[in-house]
């Protein structure tokens, strides 16, 4: 892997957080095997999709994220617009075998982190479908129609589509861990009003907020796995995660049926609170930050503080896009890909139909197995729970095969 040094001024970005008067303007020149001070460097097998292109300018030197150096730094020359002087800044990098690099963590710990985020996705999917086990309870409690009661499912799934628009870019700006922690905390808080709701308006509004907040783990887990695993190792972990969003909706009605029969429909929300609280503790207290640019930016800040020398920086200090430009990229690019790339549009349309059919089945099964059979309520519930169990088994078969193929 090649490393890079600065040559002539060309960038118009500003040195953030350090000295607003310095405006770095590097143009990058490729050299082989050594950084600008002659220190040996080795390449990191970095996936181009993991690099922070959306948050940094086109002039950013991505070598910081693709190169390991023995000294932990790469020298970059920055020219000040104010003084015209060129100064050396040290881009902070990982060192060979660096224990703070998530890809160097032990395989056991990487699998722990993988299973924690997968269980979190399972909990989110479980929460989306568990209430389908008893839609009659809210109808009788609030005196509403079946269509209105079903809105509690609809708005939750709508939240799944809205939340990722914000949470994906937030994770690239502030890191994965703060987004996991903050969104899951909000979701936990708003489960409580659902459980004690006095009217259907409260229930629908809080379910919408929960859907938006719970969408964060679903969209961030792919990035987390890319942070942890090299491309050639990623097949089995991705297959393990892929099972979670399908097991959750299949197990949700199964558990919810027994819970609502014995404890009532409100306990379906208390059950969500217990499960979500458990995974919140796991992910907040056992999974550290995994996004390399954020780790290196924190390391640079610590080095500046410890040494009193402001030359230690990361690319996020030198070449961050202006906030207006970042917002434009974050908000417009998903729609550009959706409507301007035919393959993206067709796959999205196909997946939306499948996802709609999935939740339609959850609502239709109770009708088929309860309304049309002359059993007592608990027996009817068990009948359609068998169907959900079979669905759970079949939905996990394709991801398992994919994991074997990718390996």
C-alpha positions as CSV (number, residue, x, y, z in Angstrom):
1,X,0.0,0.0,0.0
2,X,1.2,3.4,-0.8
3,X,1.5,6.3,1.6
4,X,1.1,10.0,0.7
5,X,2.8,13.3,1.3
6,X,1.8,16.9,0.5
7,X,3.2,18.7,-2.5
8,X,1.6,22.0,-3.4
9,X,-1.4,24.0,-2.0
10,X,-4.8,23.3,-3.6
11,X,-7.3,22.6,-0.9
12,X,-9.6,25.4,0.4
13,X,-10.7,23.6,3.6
14,X,-10.2,25.0,7.0
15,X,-8.3,23.5,9.9
16,X,-11.1,22.9,12.4
17,X,-10.8,22.8,16.2
18,X,-7.1,23.9,16.1
19,X,-6.5,27.3,14.5
20,X,-9.1,28.9,12.3
21,X,-6.4,31.0,10.6
22,X,-4.8,28.0,9.0
23,X,-6.4,26.8,5.8
24,X,-4.7,23.6,4.5
25,X,-4.4,23.3,0.8
26,X,-2.6,20.0,0.1
27,X,-2.3,18.2,-3.2
28,X,-1.3,14.6,-2.7
29,X,1.8,12.9,-4.2
30,X,2.2,9.2,-4.1
31,X,5.3,7.6,-2.7
32,X,6.1,4.0,-1.9
33,X,6.5,2.2,1.4
34,X,7.6,5.1,3.6
35,X,5.9,8.2,4.9
36,X,7.3,11.7,4.5
37,X,9.8,11.3,7.3
38,X,11.1,8.0,6.0
39,X,9.3,5.8,8.6
40,X,8.3,2.3,7.4
41,X,4.5,2.0,6.8
42,X,2.3,-1.0,6.1
43,X,-1.1,-1.1,4.5
44,X,-4.5,-1.8,6.1
45,X,-6.9,-4.0,4.1
46,X,-9.4,-1.2,4.1
47,X,-12.7,-1.4,2.3
48,X,-13.2,1.8,0.3
49,X,-16.8,1.9,1.4
50,X,-15.6,2.3,5.0
51,X,-13.7,5.5,4.4
52,X,-15.4,8.8,5.4
53,X,-15.9,10.2,2.0
54,X,-19.2,11.8,3.0
55,X,-17.8,13.8,5.9
56,X,-14.5,14.8,4.4
57,X,-13.7,17.0,1.4
58,X,-12.3,15.7,-1.9
59,X,-8.8,16.8,-0.9
60,X,-8.7,14.7,2.2
61,X,-5.8,12.3,2.4
62,X,-7.3,8.8,3.2
63,X,-3.9,7.4,3.8
64,X,-4.5,8.0,7.5
65,X,-7.2,5.3,7.4
66,X,-5.5,2.9,5.1
67,X,-1.9,2.9,6.4
68,X,-0.3,1.7,9.6
69,X,3.0,3.3,10.7
70,X,5.5,2.4,13.3
71,X,5.4,5.9,14.8
72,X,1.6,6.2,14.6
73,X,1.8,9.3,12.5
74,X,2.1,10.5,8.9
75,X,3.5,14.0,8.2
76,X,1.3,16.3,6.2
77,X,2.3,19.8,5.0
78,X,-0.4,22.5,5.4
79,X,-0.1,26.0,4.0
80,X,-1.8,28.9,5.8
81,X,-3.8,31.3,3.8
82,X,-3.1,34.0,6.3
83,X,0.7,33.8,6.6
84,X,1.6,31.8,3.5
85,X,3.8,29.6,5.7
86,X,3.8,25.9,5.4
87,X,3.7,23.8,8.6
88,X,4.0,20.1,9.3
89,X,1.0,18.4,10.9
90,X,1.1,14.8,12.1
91,X,-1.8,12.7,10.9
92,X,-2.5,10.1,13.6
93,X,-2.6,6.5,12.3
94,X,-2.9,3.0,13.7
95,X,0.3,1.2,14.4
96,X,0.9,-2.4,13.3
97,X,-1.0,-4.7,15.7
98,X,-2.7,-1.7,17.3
99,X,-5.1,-2.9,20.0
100,X,-7.4,0.1,19.5
101,X,-8.0,-0.9,15.9
102,X,-11.2,-3.0,16.0
103,X,-9.9,-5.3,13.2
104,X,-7.1,-6.3,15.6
105,X,-9.3,-7.3,18.5
106,X,-9.4,-11.0,19.3
107,X,-11.8,-13.1,17.3
108,X,-13.7,-14.0,20.5
109,X,-14.3,-10.4,21.3
110,X,-15.3,-9.5,17.8
111,X,-17.8,-12.3,17.9
112,X,-19.1,-11.0,21.2
113,X,-19.7,-7.6,19.7
114,X,-21.3,-9.2,16.6
115,X,-23.7,-11.2,18.6
116,X,-24.6,-8.2,20.8
117,X,-25.5,-6.0,17.9
118,X,-27.4,-9.0,16.3
119,X,-29.4,-9.6,19.5
120,X,-30.1,-5.8,19.5
121,X,-31.6,-6.2,16.0
122,X,-33.5,-9.2,17.1
123,X,-35.0,-7.2,20.0
124,X,-36.0,-4.3,17.6
125,X,-37.7,-6.7,15.2
126,X,-39.3,-8.5,18.1
127,X,-40.8,-5.2,19.3
128,X,-42.2,-4.4,15.9
129,X,-44.3,-7.6,15.8
130,X,-45.0,-8.7,19.3
131,X,-48.1,-6.5,19.6
132,X,-49.8,-8.3,16.6
133,X,-50.5,-11.1,19.1
134,X,-53.3,-9.1,20.7
135,X,-54.9,-6.3,18.6
136,X,-58.3,-6.9,20.3
137,X,-57.1,-5.6,23.7
138,X,-56.5,-2.0,22.6
139,X,-59.7,-2.1,20.5
140,X,-61.8,-3.0,23.6
141,X,-59.8,-0.7,26.0
142,X,-60.0,2.4,23.8
143,X,-63.2,1.7,21.9
144,X,-61.6,1.9,18.5
145,X,-61.8,0.1,15.2
146,X,-59.4,-2.6,14.0
147,X,-58.0,-0.3,11.4
148,X,-57.1,2.3,14.0
149,X,-55.5,-0.3,16.2
150,X,-53.4,-1.5,13.3
151,X,-51.9,2.0,13.1
152,X,-49.7,1.0,16.1
153,X,-47.9,-1.4,13.8
154,X,-47.9,0.9,10.7
155,X,-46.3,3.9,12.4
156,X,-43.6,1.8,13.9
157,X,-42.6,0.4,10.5
158,X,-42.8,3.9,9.0
159,X,-40.3,5.0,11.7
160,X,-38.0,2.3,10.4
161,X,-37.9,4.1,7.1
162,X,-37.5,7.7,8.5
163,X,-34.8,7.1,11.2
164,X,-31.9,5.9,9.0
165,X,-31.9,9.1,7.0
166,X,-30.5,10.8,10.1
167,X,-28.8,8.1,12.1
168,X,-26.5,6.7,9.4
169,X,-24.7,10.1,8.8
170,X,-24.8,10.8,12.6
171,X,-22.8,7.7,13.2
172,X,-20.1,8.9,10.7
173,X,-19.9,12.3,12.5
174,X,-20.1,11.3,16.2
175,X,-19.4,7.5,16.1
176,X,-21.5,4.4,16.3
177,X,-21.6,4.1,20.1
178,X,-23.2,7.5,20.9
179,X,-25.9,6.8,18.3
180,X,-26.6,3.3,19.7
181,X,-26.7,4.6,23.3
182,X,-28.9,7.7,22.6
183,X,-31.4,6.2,20.3
184,X,-32.0,3.1,22.4
185,X,-32.4,5.2,25.5
186,X,-35.1,7.3,23.8
187,X,-36.8,4.1,22.6
188,X,-36.7,2.7,26.1
189,X,-38.3,5.9,27.6
190,X,-41.1,5.9,25.1
191,X,-42.1,2.3,25.6
192,X,-43.3,3.2,29.1
193,X,-46.1,5.6,27.8
194,X,-47.2,2.8,25.5
195,X,-47.7,0.5,28.4
196,X,-49.7,2.9,30.5
197,X,-51.4,4.8,27.6
198,X,-54.9,6.2,28.5
199,X,-55.9,6.9,24.9
200,X,-55.0,5.6,21.4
201,X,-53.4,8.9,20.4
202,X,-50.7,8.4,23.1
203,X,-50.1,4.9,21.9
204,X,-49.8,5.7,18.3
205,X,-47.5,8.8,18.9
206,X,-45.1,6.8,21.2
207,X,-45.0,3.9,18.8
208,X,-43.9,6.2,16.0
209,X,-41.1,7.7,18.2
210,X,-40.1,4.1,19.1
211,X,-40.0,3.1,15.5
212,X,-37.7,6.0,14.6
213,X,-35.4,5.5,17.5
214,X,-35.3,1.7,17.1
215,X,-34.3,2.0,13.4
216,X,-30.8,3.1,14.5
217,X,-29.5,-0.4,15.4
218,X,-31.0,-1.9,12.2
219,X,-29.1,0.6,10.0
220,X,-25.8,0.8,12.0
221,X,-25.2,-2.9,12.4
222,X,-23.8,-3.3,8.9
223,X,-21.3,-0.5,9.5
224,X,-20.4,-2.0,12.8
225,X,-19.6,-5.4,11.3
226,X,-17.6,-3.7,8.5
227,X,-15.6,-1.9,11.3
228,X,-14.9,-5.2,13.0
229,X,-14.2,-7.7,10.3
230,X,-12.1,-7.8,7.2
231,X,-13.9,-8.3,3.9
232,X,-12.8,-11.9,3.6
233,X,-14.0,-12.7,7.1
234,X,-17.4,-11.0,7.0
235,X,-19.5,-13.7,5.4
236,X,-20.4,-15.7,8.5
237,X,-20.9,-12.7,10.8
238,X,-23.2,-11.1,8.2
239,X,-25.2,-14.3,7.9
240,X,-25.6,-14.5,11.7
241,X,-26.9,-10.9,11.7
242,X,-29.2,-11.5,8.8
243,X,-31.1,-14.1,10.8
244,X,-32.0,-11.6,13.6
245,X,-34.4,-9.4,11.7
246,X,-36.4,-12.5,10.7
247,X,-36.3,-14.4,13.9
248,X,-37.6,-11.4,15.9
249,X,-40.9,-10.9,14.0
250,X,-41.5,-14.7,14.0
251,X,-40.8,-15.1,17.7
252,X,-42.7,-11.9,18.7
253,X,-46.2,-13.1,18.1
254,X,-45.3,-16.5,19.6
255,X,-44.2,-15.0,22.9
256,X,-46.8,-12.2,22.7
257,X,-49.7,-14.7,22.4
258,X,-49.0,-16.4,25.7
259,X,-48.1,-13.1,27.4
260,X,-51.4,-11.3,26.4
261,X,-53.5,-14.4,27.3
262,X,-52.2,-14.5,30.8
263,X,-51.2,-10.9,31.6
264,X,-53.1,-8.7,29.2
265,X,-52.1,-6.5,26.2
266,X,-50.3,-3.9,28.2
267,X,-47.7,-6.5,29.2
268,X,-46.7,-6.8,25.6
269,X,-45.1,-3.3,26.1
270,X,-43.6,-4.2,29.5
271,X,-42.1,-7.2,27.8
272,X,-40.5,-4.9,25.2
273,X,-39.1,-2.7,27.9
274,X,-37.5,-5.6,29.7
275,X,-35.9,-7.1,26.5
276,X,-34.8,-3.7,25.2
277,X,-33.4,-2.7,28.6
278,X,-31.3,-5.9,28.6
279,X,-29.8,-5.3,25.2
280,X,-29.3,-1.6,26.0
281,X,-27.1,-2.6,28.9
282,X,-25.2,-5.1,26.8
283,X,-24.4,-2.7,23.9
284,X,-23.7,0.4,26.0
285,X,-21.4,-1.3,28.5
286,X,-19.7,-4.0,26.5
287,X,-19.3,-2.7,22.9
288,X,-16.9,0.2,22.5
289,X,-16.6,2.6,19.6
290,X,-15.7,0.7,16.4
291,X,-15.6,3.4,13.7
292,X,-11.9,4.0,12.9
293,X,-12.0,7.7,12.0
294,X,-13.7,8.5,15.3
295,X,-11.1,6.4,17.2
296,X,-8.2,8.2,15.5
297,X,-9.8,11.6,16.0
298,X,-10.1,10.9,19.7
299,X,-6.5,9.7,19.8
300,X,-5.3,12.9,18.1
301,X,-7.2,15.0,20.7
302,X,-5.6,13.1,23.5
303,X,-2.1,13.5,22.0
304,X,-2.6,17.2,21.7
305,X,-3.8,17.4,25.3
306,X,-1.0,15.2,26.7
307,X,1.9,16.8,24.7
308,X,0.5,20.4,24.4
309,X,1.5,20.2,20.8
310,X,-1.3,21.1,18.3
311,X,0.5,19.4,15.4
312,X,-1.2,16.0,16.1
313,X,-4.4,15.9,14.0
314,X,-6.7,13.7,12.0
315,X,-8.2,14.3,8.6
316,X,-11.5,15.3,10.4
317,X,-9.6,18.3,11.8
318,X,-8.1,19.3,8.5
319,X,-10.7,18.6,5.8
320,X,-14.2,18.2,7.2
321,X,-16.9,19.3,4.8
322,X,-18.9,22.4,5.9
323,X,-22.1,21.5,7.7
324,X,-24.3,22.8,4.9
325,X,-22.5,20.6,2.4
326,X,-22.6,17.6,4.7
327,X,-26.4,18.0,5.2
328,X,-26.8,18.3,1.4
329,X,-24.9,15.0,0.9
330,X,-26.7,13.2,3.7
331,X,-30.2,14.3,2.7
332,X,-30.1,14.3,-1.1
333,X,-27.8,11.4,-1.9
334,X,-30.1,8.6,-0.7
335,X,-32.9,10.0,-2.9
336,X,-30.5,10.4,-5.8
337,X,-29.5,6.8,-5.5
338,X,-33.1,5.7,-5.1
339,X,-34.5,7.5,-8.2
340,X,-31.5,7.8,-10.4
341,X,-30.1,4.3,-10.1
342,X,-32.5,1.8,-11.6
343,X,-31.0,-1.2,-9.9
344,X,-31.3,0.5,-6.5
345,X,-34.9,1.5,-7.2
346,X,-35.9,-2.0,-8.3
347,X,-34.3,-3.7,-5.3
348,X,-35.8,-1.2,-2.9
349,X,-39.3,-1.7,-4.5
350,X,-38.9,-5.5,-4.2
351,X,-37.8,-5.3,-0.6
352,X,-40.6,-3.0,0.3
353,X,-43.1,-5.5,-1.1
354,X,-41.5,-8.3,0.8
355,X,-41.5,-6.3,4.0
356,X,-45.1,-5.3,3.6
357,X,-46.1,-8.9,3.0
358,X,-44.2,-10.0,6.1
359,X,-46.2,-7.7,8.4
360,X,-49.5,-8.5,6.5
361,X,-48.9,-12.1,7.4
362,X,-48.5,-11.2,11.0
363,X,-51.9,-9.5,11.0
364,X,-53.6,-12.1,8.8
365,X,-52.6,-15.2,10.8
366,X,-54.6,-14.4,13.9
367,X,-57.6,-13.8,11.7
368,X,-57.2,-17.2,10.0
369,X,-56.4,-19.2,13.1
370,X,-58.5,-17.4,15.7
371,X,-61.6,-16.0,14.0
372,X,-62.4,-19.1,11.9
373,X,-61.9,-21.9,14.5
374,X,-64.2,-22.7,17.4
375,X,-61.5,-23.1,20.0
376,X,-61.0,-21.2,23.2
377,X,-58.7,-18.2,22.9
378,X,-55.6,-19.8,24.3
379,X,-55.9,-22.8,22.0
380,X,-56.4,-20.6,19.0
381,X,-53.4,-18.6,19.8
382,X,-51.3,-21.7,20.0
383,X,-52.5,-22.8,16.6
384,X,-51.2,-19.8,14.8
385,X,-48.1,-19.7,17.0
386,X,-47.0,-23.0,15.4
387,X,-47.2,-21.3,12.0
388,X,-44.9,-18.5,13.3
389,X,-42.5,-21.0,14.7
390,X,-42.3,-22.7,11.2
391,X,-41.8,-19.3,9.6
392,X,-38.9,-18.6,11.9
393,X,-37.2,-21.9,10.9
394,X,-37.6,-21.4,7.2
395,X,-36.5,-17.7,7.3
396,X,-33.2,-18.6,8.8
397,X,-32.3,-21.2,6.1
398,X,-31.2,-18.9,3.3
399,X,-28.9,-16.7,5.4
400,X,-27.2,-19.9,6.7
401,X,-26.5,-21.0,3.1
402,X,-25.2,-17.5,2.2
403,X,-22.8,-17.6,5.2
404,X,-21.4,-20.9,4.0
405,X,-21.1,-19.5,0.4
406,X,-19.4,-16.3,1.5
407,X,-16.9,-18.1,3.7
